[in-house]
């Protein structure tokens, strides 16, 4: 299962999966084929038209199955946690620590894949990380619960999904200047080796020239690519909360994650509200930075945004100021907030 879930070469997947199906007793073949399709959503077993016709379902059957799946998932008694995050807000680290502390898997709610990493391998990184209904159902039916981590703006539609499936949203935010410096570090690190055709474009959307630019040009490019998205991310969650659609737990990189991990652990434990959510264990997992690199914890400090050139800082503030009447922009701008 894991092998084909992490294999982007579909020709290889078909060979491996089809061979495996042929190796099992005929009465088990359909169940095995379904499991393999569950592992890789792009795999379908090789068969003739007559065999495929015998397995077809009509729209009425599909509607009933979806309704039953939604009904079951909506009533499941399992911990479902969404870490909705501004980029570089320690969200990968927080999600990983929660998965460890609570003993529940990390999943993707944006792709119907076996794991969050599988979605990346299959080429989903540059997509908007909107929730996928099939992913919500398959993970909502697991019985284990999950932690999902996504760069996702809130909408009334998402708020309804959160309510329907009993999802606990934790929203992580960070000063935008510090964010851009940390993002720049990450992009330059994984672009150290130039590869013909710029294949990592499908991971970050940056042109091949990015690492060769000077600091000012890179930060200007990052501002163009991300600034408005960051503002809308913050405001959509604030507006949906103000409208009573959601009740998220807000986590500030500076005031919570960096300042007091023990207090953050206690807040999350209370918010999740599970017997398994032990505040001390969560705080202990937050304090353990031994796997920080793999969990994208860069420096783990605040105040790095001071290195952004003054011209770019002024431009960022000007962009944010356009939205000043829409919500509280202090989590993004801090001391540089201009009302």
C-alpha positions in Angstrom: 0.0 0.0 0.0 2.6 2.5 1.1 4.8 1.7 -1.9 2.2 2.6 -4.5 1.0 5.5 -2.4 4.4 7.1 -2.7 5.1 6.2 -6.3 4.4 9.1 -8.9 5.1 6.8 -11.9 1.7 5.5 -12.7 3.0 3.0 -15.2 5.0 1.4 -12.4 2.0 1.6 -10.0 -0.2 -0.3 -12.5 2.4 -3.0 -12.9 2.9 -3.5 -9.2 -0.7 -3.3 -8.2 -2.0 -5.5 -11.1 0.6 -8.2 -10.3 -0.4 -8.1 -6.6 -4.1 -8.5 -7.4 -3.4 -11.5 -9.6 -1.5 -13.1 -6.7 -4.5 -13.2 -4.3 -7.4 -15.6 -4.4 -10.1 -14.5 -6.9 -12.7 -14.0 -4.1 -10.4 -11.4 -2.5 -9.4 -9.5 -5.7 -12.1 -6.9 -5.5 -11.3 -6.0 -1.9 -7.6 -5.8 -2.7 -8.2 -3.6 -5.8 -10.3 -1.3 -3.6 -7.6 -1.0 -1.0 -5.0 -0.3 -3.7 -7.2 2.5 -5.2 -7.6 3.8 -1.6 -3.8 4.0 -1.4 -3.3 5.8 -4.7 -6.4 7.6 -6.1 -5.0 7.5 -9.7 -4.8 3.7 -9.8 -7.6 1.7 -11.3 -7.2 -2.1 -11.8 -6.7 -3.3 -15.4 -9.9 -5.1 -16.6 -12.1 -5.5 -19.7 -15.2 -3.5 -20.4 -17.5 -6.3 -19.4 -15.9 -6.6 -16.0 -16.0 -2.9 -15.4 -19.6 -2.8 -16.4 -20.5 -5.3 -13.7 -18.9 -3.0 -11.1 -20.6 0.2 -12.2 -22.9 2.2 -10.0 -25.5 4.7 -11.0 -26.0 8.2 -9.6 -28.7 7.1 -7.2 -26.4 4.5 -5.6 -23.6 7.1 -5.5 -25.9 9.6 -3.7 -26.9 7.0 -1.1 -23.3 6.0 -0.4 -22.2 9.6 0.0 -25.1 10.4 2.3 -24.4 7.3 4.4 -20.7 8.1 4.6 -21.4 11.7 5.6 -23.9 10.6 8.2 -21.4 8.1 9.7 -18.4 10.6 9.6 -20.5 13.3 11.2 -21.3 11.1 14.2 -17.9 9.5 14.6 -16.4 9.9 18.0 -12.8 10.6 17.2 -10.4 13.6 17.5 -10.4 15.6 14.3 -7.9 18.6 14.4 -7.2 21.1 11.7 -4.1 23.2 12.1 -5.0 26.1 9.7 -1.8 28.0 9.3 -0.1 31.0 7.9 3.1 29.7 6.3 6.2 29.5 8.6 4.1 29.8 11.8 5.6 26.7 13.3 2.5 24.8 12.1 4.4 21.8 10.7 6.2 21.4 14.1 2.9 21.9 16.0 1.0 19.4 13.9 3.7 16.8 14.3 4.0 17.4 18.0 0.2 17.0 18.4 0.2 13.8 16.3 2.9 12.4 18.6 1.3 13.6 21.9 -2.2 12.4 21.0 -1.2 9.3 19.2 -3.2 10.1 16.1 -2.1 10.2 12.4 -1.3 13.2 10.3 -3.4 13.3 7.2 -4.3 15.5 4.3 -7.8 17.0 4.0 -6.9 18.5 0.6 -6.1 15.3 -1.3 -7.8 11.8 -1.1 -4.4 10.1 -0.4 -3.0 7.6 2.0 -1.0 10.3 3.8 -0.2 14.0 3.7 3.2 13.2 2.2 1.6 11.1 -0.5 -0.2 14.1 -1.8 3.1 16.0 -2.1 4.7 13.1 -3.9 1.8 12.9 -6.4 2.2 16.6 -7.2 -0.3 18.5 -5.1 1.9 21.1 -3.4 1.1 24.1 -5.6 -2.6 23.6 -5.3 -4.7 25.7 -3.0 -5.1 23.6 0.0 -8.9 23.6 0.0 -10.6 20.7 1.8 -11.5 17.7 -0.5 -14.9 16.1 0.4 -13.5 12.6 -0.3 -10.6 13.3 2.0 -12.9 14.5 4.8 -14.9 11.3 4.5 -12.1 8.8 4.3 -10.4 10.3 7.3 -13.6 10.9 9.2 -14.5 7.2 8.9 -11.1 6.0 10.1 -12.0 5.6 13.7 -8.6 6.9 14.7 -9.0 10.7 14.3 -6.4 12.9 12.7 -4.3 16.0 12.7 -4.4 17.9 9.4 -2.2 20.9 8.6 -3.1 23.2 5.8 -2.5 26.7 4.5 -6.2 27.4 4.1 -8.4 30.5 4.3 -11.8 30.2 6.1 -15.1 30.6 4.2 -18.7 29.9 5.2 -18.4 26.7 3.2 -15.4 25.5 5.2 -17.1 26.6 8.4 -20.0 24.3 7.6 -17.7 21.4 6.9 -15.9 22.0 10.2 -19.3 21.9 12.0 -20.6 18.9 10.1 -17.5 16.7 10.8 -16.7 17.9 14.3 -13.3 19.4 13.4 -11.4 21.5 16.0 -9.6 24.3 14.1 -6.3 25.7 15.5 -5.3 28.8 13.6 -1.6 29.7 13.7 -0.4 33.2 12.8 3.0 35.0 12.7 4.4 38.5 12.1 4.6 38.9 8.3 8.1 40.3 8.2 9.5 37.3 10.2 7.5 35.0 8.0 9.1 36.3 4.8 12.6 35.9 6.1 11.9 32.3 7.2 10.2 31.6 3.9 13.2 33.0 2.0 15.5 30.7 4.1 13.5 27.6 3.2 13.2 28.4 -0.5 16.9 29.1 -0.9 17.8 25.9 1.1 15.8 23.5 -1.1 16.9 25.3 -4.3 20.6 25.0 -3.6 21.0 22.7 -6.6 19.7 24.0 -9.9 17.8 21.4 -11.8 17.0 21.8 -15.5 13.4 22.6 -16.1 12.9 24.0 -12.6 10.8 21.0 -11.3 10.5 22.6 -7.9 8.2 25.2 -9.4 5.4 22.8 -8.6 6.4 23.0 -4.9 6.8 26.8 -4.5 5.8 28.6 -7.7 9.1 30.5 -7.8 11.1 31.1 -11.0 14.5 29.4 -11.5 16.3 32.8 -11.1 15.0 33.2 -7.5 18.2 32.1 -5.6 20.4 34.3 -7.8 18.6 37.5 -6.9 19.8 39.9 -4.2 18.0 40.3 -0.9 15.8 43.2 -2.0 14.7 41.5 -5.2 13.9 38.2 -3.5 11.8 39.9 -0.8 10.0 42.0 -3.4 9.1 38.8 -5.2 7.9 37.1 -2.1 5.8 40.1 -1.2 4.2 40.0 -4.6 3.5 36.3 -4.3 2.2 36.1 -0.7 1.3 39.3 1.0 -2.3 39.6 0.0 -2.9 35.9 0.7 -1.5 36.3 4.2 -3.9 39.2 4.9 -6.9 37.3 3.5 -5.9 34.3 5.5 -6.1 36.2 8.8 -9.2 38.2 7.9 -11.2 35.2 6.7 -10.7 33.4 10.0 -11.5 36.5 12.0 -14.6 37.3 10.0 -16.0 33.7 10.2 -15.3 33.7 14.0 -17.0 37.1 14.4 -20.0 35.8 12.5 -20.3 32.9 14.9 -19.5 30.3 12.3 -16.4 28.8 14.0 -14.7 28.8 17.4 -11.0 28.4 16.6 -8.1 28.4 19.0 -5.7 31.1 17.9 -2.0 30.4 18.3 0.6 33.2 17.9 4.1 32.2 16.9 5.5 35.0 19.0 3.2 35.1 22.1 2.5 31.4 22.4 4.9 29.1 20.6 8.1 31.0 21.3 7.1 32.7 24.6 5.4 29.9 26.6 5.1 26.3 25.2 3.8 25.0 28.6 0.9 27.4 28.5 0.3 26.6 24.9 0.1 22.9 25.7 -2.4 23.6 28.4 -4.5 25.8 26.0 -4.5 23.1 23.3 -5.4 20.3 25.7 -8.4 22.3 27.0 -9.5 23.2 23.5 -9.2 19.6 22.2 -11.0 18.4 25.3 -9.9 14.8 25.2 -8.7 12.5 27.9 -5.7 11.8 25.7 -4.9 15.5 25.5 -2.5 15.7 28.4 -1.2 19.3 28.7 2.2 18.2 30.0 2.7 15.7 27.3 1.8 18.2 24.6 4.2 20.8 26.1 6.9 18.1 26.3 6.5 17.4 22.6 6.6 21.1 21.8 9.8 21.4 23.8 11.5 18.5 21.9 13.1 20.2 18.9 15.3 17.2 18.1 13.3 16.7 14.9 13.0 20.4 14.2 14.7 20.3 10.8 12.4 17.6 9.4 9.4 19.4 10.8 10.5 22.7 9.2 11.3 24.5 12.4 13.9 27.0 11.2 15.3 29.3 13.9 12.4 29.1 16.3 12.8 32.8 17.3 10.9 36.1 16.7 12.3 39.3 15.3 14.1 38.1 12.2 12.1 40.4 10.0 14.3 43.3 10.7 16.5 42.3 7.8 13.8 43.1 5.2 14.8 46.2 3.3 13.0 49.4 4.4 11.4 49.9 0.9 9.9 46.4 1.0 8.6 46.9 4.6 6.9 50.1 3.5 5.3 48.3 0.6 4.0 45.5 2.8 2.5 48.0 5.3 0.9 49.9 2.4 -0.7 46.7 1.1 -2.0 45.7 4.5 -3.3 49.2 5.2 -5.9 48.7 2.4 -7.6 46.1 4.6 -7.2 48.0 7.9 -11.0 48.4 8.3 -11.7 44.7 7.8 -10.2 43.3 10.9 -7.3 43.2 13.4 -4.0 43.2 11.5 -1.8 43.3 14.6 -0.9 39.6 14.3 0.7 40.4 10.9 2.2 43.9 11.4 2.7 44.2 15.2 4.3 47.5 16.1 4.2 48.6 12.4 0.4 48.5 12.3 -0.9 51.8 10.8 -4.6 52.2 11.4 
